[in-house]
Amino acid sequence: MNIRLTNRGNTLVAALNGELDHHTADYIRQKLDAEMLKSTTKNVVLDFSKVTFMDSSGIGVIMGRYKNIQKLNGKMSLAGVNERIRRIFEMSGLLKLMSAYDSIDEAINKM
C-alpha cells in the first residue's frame, strides 16, 4: 500500500494504491494523522481509484480519521470507489456518514 498526499486549498487528498488491510492500516493511519497535524487541512478526500482490496482494518482507519475531521468541523469524502469496495462501505454504514464521488475534483467541489 502506497499513499500520496497533496493539499488542494483546505482539502487534503490522500491517493491510496494497493491493499488497505491489517498489514497496511497502521501505516496509512500514521501518514494521514501526521499530515493532518502539520497542515491547515479542514477537509479530506480519500481517493480509492487504485485500491484493490480492503478489510475491516481499512474501515477502522477511515472511521478514526472521520471522527478527527468532525472535531475540526471538516468533512471527509471518498473518490473513485470501485463496486466491490463500495459494497463494503455500504454494509459498514460509512456511506451514511460521507459521500462517494466518481472523481477527486467532484468530491472537492461538493464539499
DAJOZI-V166556 format. One line per field, one symbol per residue. ss: DSSP state (H for helix, E for strand, - for the rest). psi: psi as a letter, one per 40 degrees, with the letter a starting at -180 (. if undefined). burial: b if it has 9 or more other C-alpha atoms within 8 Angstrom, else e. A space follows every 10 residues. Layout:
ss = ???
psi = ???
burial = ???
This chain:
ss = -EEEEEEE-- EEEEEEEEEE ----HHHHHH HHHHHHHH-- --EEEEEEEE EEEE-HHHHH HHHHHHHHHH H----EEEE- --HHHHHHHH HH-HHH---E E--HHHHHH- -
psi = hihhhihgbf hhhhhihahg aededddddd dddddddeif hdihhhhede heihaddddd dddddddddd defaihiiif hidddddddd deedeediih ididddddde .
burial = eebebebeeb bbbbbbbbbb bbebbbebbe bbbebbeeee bbbbbbbbbb bebbbebbbe bebebbeebb eeebbbbbbb beeebbeebb eeebbeebbb bbbbebbbee e
